[in-house]
Amino acid sequence: MVDILAIGVHPDDVELSCSGTLLKHIGLGYSVGLVDLTRGELGTRGTAKIRLEEAEDAARIMGAQFRDNLEMRDGLFEISEENLLKVVRSIRTYQPKILFANAIEDRHPDHGRAAQLVHQASFLAGLRRIETSQNGKSQIPWRPKNVYHYIQDRNIVPDFVTDITGYIEKKMEVIAAFKSQFYDPNSKEPSSPISGKDFMEFIVSKSRAFGREAGFEYGEGFTSYKKIGIQNLFNLT
């Protein structure tokens, strides 16, 4: 069981988009687990094998409890019964209170499709008539209290912003674990939207932009299909 389960369709989605929030909550004593839907085998740079090794390094640096890969097909996965049940099993296995998922829409079509897949699976995981098993044992229904979608490439207006001030350097260290994907002046591989020399500066600047609107030095933005309720107005910053 973990407090937060962060799911990304590609290895590095979670790190690029919400690792500051995860690092902060790990620092506060909460437990975090990671699940990748695919191996990122269609990535412009590196290989699936290298990407998986980098993903394990990133999880270790972050301090995540575990990292799983559901081995769906990168770029070609569908919102099918088979894939929904894969995510349902993960949710029921780890019983998170909070679930993070990809952006609801984005430049990469996998992101929005993965968001819908996880959103649907989070509901189905709470239905007792959907039967799943893990390691030969029947699983009990489990539905996270909240599902939040991190913001990725596109500038979606967030429903809330988390304060990651004090964690930006560690966030960049976690991201840097995926070194095959980023700028390397000696690389002979094709360029990609994230392999430019200025991409890391962009990540920091985006965190500054999210933070500025909320009164923080650095922040990360999230959206939610569910309306966010509050108990006490004085807990809001």
C-alpha positions as CSV (number, residue, x, y, z in Angstrom):
1,M,0.0,0.0,0.0
2,V,1.2,3.5,-0.8
3,D,-0.2,7.0,-0.2
4,I,0.4,8.2,-3.7
5,L,0.5,6.1,-6.9
6,A,1.9,8.1,-9.9
7,I,1.2,6.6,-13.3
8,G,2.8,7.7,-16.5
9,V,2.4,6.3,-20.0
10,H,6.1,6.7,-20.7
11,P,9.1,6.3,-18.4
12,D,10.0,9.9,-17.5
13,D,6.5,11.4,-17.8
14,V,6.1,11.4,-14.0
15,E,9.6,12.8,-13.4
16,L,9.2,15.6,-15.9
17,S,5.8,16.7,-14.7
18,C,5.2,16.0,-11.0
19,S,8.4,14.6,-9.4
20,G,8.8,17.8,-7.3
21,T,5.4,17.1,-5.7
22,L,6.3,13.5,-5.1
23,L,9.7,14.4,-3.6
24,K,8.0,16.9,-1.3
25,H,5.5,14.4,0.0
26,I,8.1,11.7,0.4
27,G,9.9,14.3,2.6
28,L,6.7,14.8,4.6
29,G,6.7,11.0,5.3
30,Y,4.2,9.8,2.7
31,S,4.9,6.7,0.6
32,V,5.0,6.9,-3.2
33,G,5.0,4.2,-5.9
34,L,5.4,4.5,-9.7
35,V,3.8,2.7,-12.6
36,D,4.7,3.1,-16.3
37,L,2.2,1.9,-18.8
38,T,4.7,1.3,-21.6
39,R,8.5,0.9,-22.0
40,G,8.7,4.0,-24.2
41,E,10.0,1.9,-27.0
42,L,9.0,4.4,-29.7
43,G,11.2,7.1,-28.2
44,T,13.4,9.1,-30.6
45,R,16.5,8.5,-28.6
46,G,17.9,5.6,-26.6
47,T,16.3,2.1,-26.5
48,A,13.6,0.5,-24.4
49,K,16.3,-1.4,-22.4
50,I,18.2,1.8,-21.6
51,R,15.0,3.6,-20.7
52,L,14.0,1.0,-18.2
53,E,17.4,1.2,-16.6
54,E,17.1,4.9,-16.4
55,A,13.6,4.6,-14.9
56,E,15.0,2.4,-12.1
57,D,17.7,4.9,-11.4
58,A,15.2,7.8,-11.3
59,A,13.0,5.9,-8.9
60,R,15.9,5.2,-6.6
61,I,17.0,8.8,-6.6
62,M,13.4,9.9,-5.9
63,G,13.0,7.4,-3.0
64,A,9.9,5.7,-4.5
65,Q,8.9,2.4,-2.9
66,F,8.7,0.6,-6.2
67,R,8.4,1.0,-10.0
68,D,6.3,-1.3,-12.2
69,N,5.8,-1.5,-15.9
70,L,2.6,-2.8,-17.4
71,E,4.2,-3.3,-20.9
72,M,1.4,-1.8,-23.0
73,R,2.4,-0.9,-26.6
74,D,3.9,2.5,-26.8
75,G,1.9,4.7,-29.2
76,L,-0.5,1.9,-30.0
77,F,-2.2,1.0,-26.7
78,E,-6.0,1.3,-26.6
79,I,-8.5,1.8,-23.9
80,S,-9.4,-1.8,-24.0
81,E,-10.7,-4.3,-21.4
82,E,-7.3,-5.9,-21.2
83,N,-5.5,-2.6,-20.5
84,L,-8.2,-1.3,-18.1
85,L,-7.9,-4.4,-16.0
86,K,-4.1,-4.1,-15.9
87,V,-4.5,-0.7,-14.3
88,V,-7.3,-1.9,-12.0
89,R,-4.9,-4.6,-10.7
90,S,-2.2,-2.1,-10.0
91,I,-4.7,0.2,-8.1
92,R,-6.1,-2.7,-6.1
93,T,-2.6,-4.1,-5.3
94,Y,-1.2,-0.8,-4.0
95,Q,-4.4,0.8,-2.7
96,P,-3.3,4.4,-3.1
97,K,-5.2,7.2,-1.4
98,I,-4.2,9.6,-4.3
99,L,-3.6,8.7,-7.9
100,F,-1.6,10.8,-10.3
101,A,-2.1,10.4,-14.1
102,N,-1.0,12.0,-17.4
103,A,-2.3,15.3,-18.7
104,I,-5.9,15.3,-19.9
105,E,-4.8,16.5,-23.3
106,D,-1.3,17.2,-24.7
107,R,1.0,17.4,-27.7
108,H,1.7,13.6,-27.5
109,P,-1.6,11.7,-28.1
110,D,-0.5,9.0,-25.7
111,H,-0.8,11.4,-22.8
112,G,-4.5,12.2,-23.1
113,R,-5.4,8.6,-24.0
114,A,-3.5,7.4,-20.9
115,A,-5.3,10.0,-18.8
116,Q,-8.6,8.6,-19.9
117,L,-7.5,5.0,-19.4
118,V,-6.4,5.7,-15.8
119,H,-9.4,7.8,-15.0
120,Q,-11.8,5.0,-16.1
121,A,-9.7,2.3,-14.4
122,S,-9.8,4.2,-11.1
123,F,-13.6,4.1,-11.1
124,L,-13.8,0.4,-12.2
125,A,-11.3,-0.6,-9.5
126,G,-14.0,0.3,-6.9
127,L,-16.7,-2.0,-8.4
128,R,-17.0,-5.3,-6.5
129,R,-18.5,-7.1,-9.5
130,I,-15.3,-6.6,-11.5
131,E,-13.1,-9.5,-10.4
132,T,-9.3,-9.4,-10.6
133,S,-6.6,-11.5,-9.0
134,Q,-2.9,-11.0,-8.4
135,N,-0.5,-13.9,-7.8
136,G,-3.5,-16.3,-7.6
137,K,-5.3,-14.3,-4.9
138,S,-8.6,-12.4,-5.5
139,Q,-8.3,-8.7,-5.0
140,I,-10.7,-6.5,-3.0
141,P,-12.2,-3.4,-4.7
142,W,-10.4,-0.2,-4.1
143,R,-11.0,3.3,-5.4
144,P,-8.5,6.2,-4.7
145,K,-10.0,9.2,-2.9
146,N,-8.7,11.5,-5.6
147,V,-7.3,11.3,-9.1
148,Y,-5.1,14.3,-10.2
149,H,-3.7,14.9,-13.7
150,Y,-0.3,16.5,-13.9
151,I,0.3,19.1,-16.6
152,Q,2.9,18.2,-19.2
153,D,3.8,20.1,-22.5
154,R,0.7,22.2,-23.1
155,N,-0.1,25.1,-20.9
156,I,-3.3,23.8,-19.3
157,V,-4.8,26.0,-16.6
158,P,-4.3,24.2,-13.4
159,D,-7.0,23.6,-10.8
160,F,-4.3,23.8,-8.1
161,V,-0.6,24.3,-7.8
162,T,1.7,22.5,-5.3
163,D,4.6,24.3,-3.8
164,I,7.9,22.5,-4.7
165,T,10.2,25.3,-3.5
166,G,13.2,23.6,-1.9
167,Y,12.8,20.5,-4.2
168,I,13.6,21.9,-7.6
169,E,17.3,20.8,-7.6
170,K,16.4,17.3,-6.5
171,K,13.7,17.3,-9.2
172,M,16.2,18.1,-11.9
173,E,18.5,15.4,-10.5
174,V,15.7,12.9,-10.9
175,I,14.9,14.0,-14.4
176,A,18.6,13.8,-15.4
177,A,18.6,10.1,-14.7
178,F,17.0,9.8,-18.2
179,K,20.2,11.0,-19.8
180,S,19.6,9.2,-23.1
181,Q,16.6,11.4,-23.8
182,F,18.3,14.8,-23.3
183,Y,20.9,17.1,-24.8
184,D,24.2,15.4,-25.6
185,P,26.5,17.3,-27.9
186,N,28.2,14.0,-28.9
187,S,25.0,12.2,-29.8
188,K,24.5,11.0,-33.3
189,E,20.8,10.3,-32.7
190,P,17.9,12.4,-34.2
191,S,16.8,15.4,-32.2
192,S,13.5,15.4,-30.3
193,P,11.3,18.0,-28.6
194,I,13.1,17.3,-25.3
195,S,16.7,16.9,-26.5
196,G,17.4,20.6,-27.1
197,K,20.1,22.4,-25.2
198,D,17.6,24.7,-23.5
199,F,15.0,22.0,-22.4
200,M,16.2,21.7,-18.8
201,E,16.0,25.5,-18.5
202,F,12.4,25.3,-19.8
203,I,11.5,22.8,-17.1
204,V,12.8,25.1,-14.4
205,S,11.1,28.1,-16.0
206,K,7.8,26.3,-16.2
207,S,8.1,25.4,-12.5
208,R,8.8,29.1,-11.8
209,A,5.7,30.1,-13.8
210,F,3.4,27.7,-12.0
211,G,4.8,28.8,-8.7
212,R,4.6,32.6,-9.4
213,E,0.8,32.4,-10.0
214,A,0.3,30.7,-6.6
215,G,2.8,32.8,-4.6
216,F,5.5,30.1,-4.5
217,E,9.0,30.3,-6.0
218,Y,8.5,27.0,-7.8
219,G,5.4,24.9,-8.4
220,E,3.7,22.1,-10.3
221,G,0.2,22.3,-11.7
222,F,-2.6,19.7,-11.6
223,T,-6.1,19.4,-12.9
224,S,-9.0,17.3,-11.5
225,Y,-12.3,16.1,-13.0
226,K,-13.7,16.1,-9.5
227,K,-14.5,19.4,-7.8
228,I,-12.0,20.0,-5.0
229,G,-13.7,20.6,-1.6
230,I,-12.2,22.3,1.3
231,Q,-12.9,22.1,5.1
232,N,-11.2,25.3,6.2
233,L,-10.6,28.5,4.1
234,F,-7.6,29.3,6.2
235,N,-5.7,26.2,5.0
236,L,-5.5,27.8,1.5
237,T,-2.5,29.8,0.6
